[in-house]
Amino acid sequence: MAIVVDVMRATSTVAQALASGYRRVLCCSEIEDARALRQELGDEAVVGGERNAVVIEGFELGASPREYLEPRAETAILTTTNGTRSVVAAAARAEVVLLGSLLNLDAVAAAARAPGDDITVVCAGYQGAFAIDDAYCAGRIVELLDGERADAAVASAALARAYPTAWDGVNARTYGPPGLEDDLHWCTQENTLAVVPRFTRMVDGAAEITG
């Protein structure tokens, strides 16, 4: 089992979209894949995404969870710099893939405990490199799980304990363009959602995520 974490913002946004009433989210690695799916699905879908925290030209939505509070279609198509690529990669390697965030912290940990499988928490990071916000969230998940821990899990749990609040842990990362403060506040809320986003199948190269 894999739990993918991109706390700022992809996995938080997917969780919020499903909790708000979208039937599914299609996570795409590339912008072109997202555009092709939007054209194919027509009015059944909206497309959102970002590159380096900037909304993609021609897309209806960005990657902020606050943009997905009111469903505008049955399907949300999403492509982001790091998170959706990590979801697609995890779907190719693990039989069960869940999406974790601070918003659904307890729910995703409870769902992960149920099967009794080995669990890998996959941090999306930033462009293939370590990102402290994802490691913090991963550590919070690790602390809710039982069993033996690999060194990386021990380290992430220790990192999580080093910060007094989720805001401190996530805001320890230096973000790119200004304007993400409201999303930081939103994504550092804990256990506001009971949804557990879960990979179901591949759809034209995209990972379909349902609740």
GUZADREN-729005 format. One record per residue (C-alpha): residue in three letters; residue number from 1; y, x, z. Coordinates in nm, 2 decimals, m for minus. Layout:
ATOM  ALA  NUM  Y  X  Z
...
This chain:
ATOM  MET  1  0.00  0.00  0.00
ATOM  ALA  2  0.36  0.11  m0.07
ATOM  ILE  3  0.68  m0.01  0.08
ATOM  VAL  4  0.98  0.08  m0.14
ATOM  VAL  5  1.31  0.12  0.04
ATOM  ASP  6  1.65  0.14  m0.13
ATOM  VAL  7  1.86  0.00  0.15
ATOM  MET  8  2.19  0.05  m0.05
ATOM  ARG  9  2.12  m0.16  m0.24
ATOM  ALA  10  1.83  m0.26  m0.46
ATOM  THR  11  1.57  m0.37  m0.21
ATOM  SER  12  1.83  m0.54  0.00
ATOM  THR  13  1.95  m0.72  m0.31
ATOM  VAL  14  1.61  m0.83  m0.42
ATOM  ALA  15  1.53  m0.96  m0.07
ATOM  GLN  16  1.86  m1.15  m0.06
ATOM  ALA  17  1.81  m1.30  m0.41
ATOM  LEU  18  1.46  m1.43  m0.33
ATOM  ALA  19  1.58  m1.57  0.01
ATOM  SER  20  1.87  m1.74  m0.17
ATOM  GLY  21  1.64  m1.93  m0.41
ATOM  TYR  22  1.57  m1.71  m0.71
ATOM  ARG  23  1.21  m1.76  m0.81
ATOM  ARG  24  1.16  m1.40  m0.91
ATOM  VAL  25  1.33  m1.07  m0.97
ATOM  LEU  26  1.24  m0.85  m1.26
ATOM  CYS  27  1.30  m0.49  m1.17
ATOM  CYS  28  1.37  m0.27  m1.48
ATOM  SER  29  1.39  0.11  m1.50
ATOM  GLU  30  1.62  0.11  m1.80
ATOM  ILE  31  1.93  m0.08  m1.91
ATOM  GLU  32  1.78  m0.15  m2.25
ATOM  ASP  33  1.48  m0.31  m2.09
ATOM  ALA  34  1.70  m0.54  m1.89
ATOM  ARG  35  1.91  m0.64  m2.19
ATOM  ALA  36  1.59  m0.71  m2.39
ATOM  LEU  37  1.45  m0.93  m2.11
ATOM  ARG  38  1.78  m1.12  m2.08
ATOM  GLN  39  1.78  m1.19  m2.45
ATOM  GLU  40  1.42  m1.30  m2.44
ATOM  LEU  41  1.45  m1.53  m2.14
ATOM  GLY  42  1.78  m1.69  m2.24
ATOM  ASP  43  1.93  m1.93  m1.99
ATOM  GLU  44  1.63  m1.89  m1.76
ATOM  ALA  45  1.77  m1.56  m1.64
ATOM  VAL  46  2.08  m1.37  m1.54
ATOM  VAL  47  2.10  m0.99  m1.56
ATOM  GLY  48  2.25  m0.76  m1.30
ATOM  GLY  49  2.26  m0.39  m1.23
ATOM  GLU  50  2.46  m0.07  m1.18
ATOM  ARG  51  2.46  0.29  m1.27
ATOM  ASN  52  2.61  0.52  m1.00
ATOM  ALA  53  2.73  0.21  m0.82
ATOM  VAL  54  2.93  0.08  m1.12
ATOM  VAL  55  2.85  m0.26  m1.27
ATOM  ILE  56  2.69  m0.22  m1.62
ATOM  GLU  57  2.91  m0.33  m1.90
ATOM  GLY  58  2.81  m0.67  m2.04
ATOM  PHE  59  2.60  m0.77  m1.74
ATOM  GLU  60  2.66  m1.09  m1.55
ATOM  LEU  61  2.62  m0.94  m1.20
ATOM  GLY  62  2.62  m0.61  m1.03
ATOM  ALA  63  2.38  m0.49  m0.76
ATOM  SER  64  2.55  m0.63  m0.45
ATOM  PRO  65  2.33  m0.86  m0.24
ATOM  ARG  66  2.65  m1.07  m0.19
ATOM  GLU  67  2.64  m1.16  m0.56
ATOM  TYR  68  2.30  m1.33  m0.53
ATOM  LEU  69  2.37  m1.58  m0.26
ATOM  GLU  70  2.39  m1.88  m0.50
ATOM  PRO  71  2.11  m1.88  m0.77
ATOM  ARG  72  2.24  m1.90  m1.12
ATOM  ALA  73  1.90  m1.91  m1.29
ATOM  GLU  74  1.53  m1.90  m1.20
ATOM  THR  75  1.50  m1.53  m1.27
ATOM  ALA  76  1.72  m1.24  m1.18
ATOM  ILE  77  1.68  m0.93  m1.39
ATOM  LEU  78  1.79  m0.61  m1.21
ATOM  THR  79  1.82  m0.25  m1.30
ATOM  THR  80  1.97  0.01  m1.07
ATOM  THR  81  2.02  0.39  m1.06
ATOM  ASN  82  1.74  0.45  m0.81
ATOM  GLY  83  1.58  0.15  m0.65
ATOM  THR  84  1.44  m0.05  m0.94
ATOM  ARG  85  1.30  0.27  m1.09
ATOM  SER  86  1.12  0.34  m0.77
ATOM  VAL  87  0.97  m0.01  m0.76
ATOM  VAL  88  0.84  0.03  m1.12
ATOM  ALA  89  0.69  0.37  m1.03
ATOM  ALA  90  0.53  0.24  m0.72
ATOM  ALA  91  0.38  m0.06  m0.90
ATOM  ALA  92  0.20  0.19  m1.13
ATOM  ARG  93  0.04  0.37  m0.84
ATOM  ALA  94  m0.03  0.12  m0.56
ATOM  GLU  95  m0.23  m0.20  m0.55
ATOM  VAL  96  0.01  m0.36  m0.31
ATOM  VAL  97  0.39  m0.30  m0.33
ATOM  LEU  98  0.63  m0.45  m0.08
ATOM  LEU  99  1.01  m0.41  m0.08
ATOM  GLY  100  1.17  m0.32  0.26
ATOM  SER  101  1.52  m0.32  0.39
ATOM  LEU  102  1.70  m0.37  0.72
ATOM  LEU  103  1.76  m0.73  0.63
ATOM  ASN  104  1.38  m0.81  0.64
ATOM  LEU  105  1.27  m0.53  0.87
ATOM  ASP  106  1.04  m0.72  1.10
ATOM  ALA  107  0.90  m0.94  0.82
ATOM  VAL  108  0.80  m0.65  0.60
ATOM  ALA  109  0.65  m0.45  0.89
ATOM  ALA  110  0.44  m0.75  0.99
ATOM  ALA  111  0.32  m0.80  0.63
ATOM  ALA  112  0.23  m0.43  0.60
ATOM  ARG  113  0.02  m0.44  0.92
ATOM  ALA  114  m0.19  m0.73  0.80
ATOM  PRO  115  m0.42  m0.57  0.54
ATOM  GLY  116  m0.50  m0.26  0.75
ATOM  ASP  117  m0.46  m0.03  0.45
ATOM  ASP  118  m0.29  0.31  0.45
ATOM  ILE  119  0.08  0.27  0.40
ATOM  THR  120  0.33  0.49  0.22
ATOM  VAL  121  0.70  0.42  0.26
ATOM  VAL  122  0.87  0.52  m0.06
ATOM  CYS  123  1.24  0.62  m0.03
ATOM  ALA  124  1.43  0.57  m0.35
ATOM  GLY  125  1.67  0.84  m0.26
ATOM  TYR  126  1.95  0.94  m0.50
ATOM  GLN  127  1.86  1.07  m0.85
ATOM  GLY  128  1.53  1.22  m0.72
ATOM  ALA  129  1.68  1.37  m0.41
ATOM  PHE  130  1.67  1.29  m0.04
ATOM  ALA  131  1.91  1.02  0.08
ATOM  ILE  132  1.96  0.98  0.45
ATOM  ASP  133  2.02  0.60  0.44
ATOM  ASP  134  1.67  0.53  0.29
ATOM  ALA  135  1.51  0.78  0.53
ATOM  TYR  136  1.68  0.60  0.82
ATOM  CYS  137  1.55  0.26  0.71
ATOM  ALA  138  1.20  0.41  0.65
ATOM  GLY  139  1.20  0.54  1.00
ATOM  ARG  140  1.28  0.20  1.14
ATOM  ILE  141  0.98  0.06  0.95
ATOM  VAL  142  0.76  0.34  1.06
ATOM  GLU  143  0.84  0.27  1.42
ATOM  LEU  144  0.71  m0.08  1.38
ATOM  LEU  145  0.38  0.03  1.24
ATOM  ASP  146  0.07  0.15  1.42
ATOM  GLY  147  m0.17  0.43  1.33
ATOM  GLU  148  m0.15  0.80  1.26
ATOM  ARG  149  0.16  0.93  1.10
ATOM  ALA  150  0.21  1.20  0.84
ATOM  ASP  151  0.48  1.46  0.90
ATOM  ALA  152  0.73  1.28  0.68
ATOM  ALA  153  0.68  0.96  0.88
ATOM  VAL  154  0.73  1.14  1.20
ATOM  ALA  155  1.05  1.30  1.07
ATOM  SER  156  1.19  0.97  0.94
ATOM  ALA  157  1.12  0.80  1.28
ATOM  ALA  158  1.29  1.08  1.46
ATOM  LEU  159  1.59  1.05  1.23
ATOM  ALA  160  1.61  0.68  1.29
ATOM  ARG  161  1.61  0.73  1.66
ATOM  ALA  162  1.90  0.98  1.63
ATOM  TYR  163  2.15  0.70  1.53
ATOM  PRO  164  2.25  0.44  1.78
ATOM  THR  165  2.30  0.16  1.52
ATOM  ALA  166  2.19  0.08  1.17
ATOM  TRP  167  2.56  0.11  1.06
ATOM  ASP  168  2.56  0.47  1.19
ATOM  GLY  169  2.23  0.56  1.02
ATOM  VAL  170  2.31  0.41  0.68
ATOM  ASN  171  2.68  0.52  0.68
ATOM  ALA  172  2.57  0.88  0.75
ATOM  ARG  173  2.53  0.91  0.37
ATOM  THR  174  2.83  0.99  0.16
ATOM  TYR  175  2.87  0.72  m0.10
ATOM  GLY  176  3.02  0.76  m0.45
ATOM  PRO  177  3.30  0.52  m0.57
ATOM  PRO  178  3.50  0.33  m0.31
ATOM  GLY  179  3.45  m0.05  m0.26
ATOM  LEU  180  3.11  m0.05  m0.11
ATOM  GLU  181  3.22  m0.11  0.25
ATOM  ASP  182  3.14  m0.48  0.24
ATOM  ASP  183  2.79  m0.41  0.11
ATOM  LEU  184  2.75  m0.15  0.38
ATOM  HIS  185  2.82  m0.41  0.64
ATOM  TRP  186  2.59  m0.66  0.47
ATOM  CYS  187  2.30  m0.42  0.42
ATOM  THR  188  2.31  m0.29  0.78
ATOM  GLN  189  2.24  m0.64  0.92
ATOM  GLU  190  1.90  m0.65  1.08
ATOM  ASN  191  1.63  m0.92  1.04
ATOM  THR  192  1.86  m1.18  0.88
ATOM  LEU  193  1.58  m1.26  0.62
ATOM  ALA  194  1.21  m1.36  0.66
ATOM  VAL  195  1.12  m1.30  0.30
ATOM  VAL  196  0.88  m1.02  0.20
ATOM  PRO  197  0.94  m0.92  m0.17
ATOM  ARG  198  0.61  m0.84  m0.33
ATOM  PHE  199  0.51  m0.70  m0.67
ATOM  THR  200  0.30  m0.95  m0.86
ATOM  ARG  201  0.26  m0.82  m1.22
ATOM  MET  202  0.43  m0.63  m1.50
ATOM  VAL  203  0.64  m0.83  m1.75
ATOM  ASP  204  0.74  m0.64  m2.06
ATOM  GLY  205  0.77  m0.32  m1.86
ATOM  ALA  206  0.95  m0.48  m1.57
ATOM  ALA  207  0.80  m0.52  m1.22
ATOM  GLU  208  0.80  m0.88  m1.13
ATOM  ILE  209  0.88  m0.94  m0.76
ATOM  THR  210  0.83  m1.27  m0.58
ATOM  GLY  211  0.86  m1.38  m0.22
